[in-house]
Amino acid sequence: MNALDRINKEALNLFAERGYYGTSLSMIAKAVGIRKSSIYAHYNSKDELFISVIKYVANIYKAETEQFFSKLKEQNQPVEHQLFQVFCWYMQLWIDKKDVTKLWRRVSVFPPEHLENDIKSISAETVAQSFHNELADIFRQGVENGELRNAPSGNLVNLFQILIDGILTARLLKGNEDTAELLHDGWHHFWSGIKGTDKRQTNTGEIINV
């Protein structure tokens, strides 16, 4: 691993653990085992290094998203199963790539104010739009075939994102083990709220929900 890769790796770890304001170039240099001045051979400022790391993280998310949804489409499963797989995949991603996901949650919720627009632009161009579009397709499919209640796909995507964001924030604060039950309950209540209603007619002509 060359010097630039080591700088990026340690910067990612520190930014994920301590955030933008809690991390200095001196701390990164110390973790790499170089002088602070050596960082300036690659980056002009802490901001430039931070944005570089965010772009790296966003590209990881984009690649993971594209790979996952590509495999999901090949399985041709009911919408409930597809959404549940998306839900589980996103939660597992938090565990498998902890530093990446931890940093992404930090900058999504508490971005450095002077870099907020840059971060939103990176997210919109890579992660957010790709994830939103893939989910919207699944929700449209579910509404069209009656598996889901009739609602705009954009609204359903937002609800799904709120579910994920809420659980990931809880995991950030409490840890994975303390939020295990929340995963089950969160999904159960979410699906109960959006699934289609199976209506049948009794012998008296009354329409009942099954």
C-alpha angles and dihedrals in degrees: 000000000000126000095265093051091049091050092051093046095051092041090054092050094048096042089050093050102036105019129230097297094043094054125075131189088243090059091049092048091050092050090050093044097240137108119272090241090061090067089063089064086072106023132033095211147356089262092057091049092047093051090047090055092047091052089050091051092046091052090052090052091048093050093047091048095050093047094048097047092045090059092042093057091053091060095060094206130165114279093251091058092045093052092045090052090051089050094050093043093053092049092048091049087063089059099040096048101027100161092045095049094040092055092046091053091049095052093041093055103026110020119174102268096230091051098040096104092048091051093048090050092052091048094048093049096048123012110017100046095044093048092044094051094049092049093045090057091054093048092048089052091051094050092047095051095042098249090117135042115265103268136132110277091228091059092049091050090052091051091050091049091050090053092051095043092049094051094044091050089051089050090050090054102035108021133244099285095052092052099046093105090048089061092059096041094043094054094043094054093042093053092044089056099050106032120110120262116246105219123193134176122237124216088263091058094252117142112228133184114238 
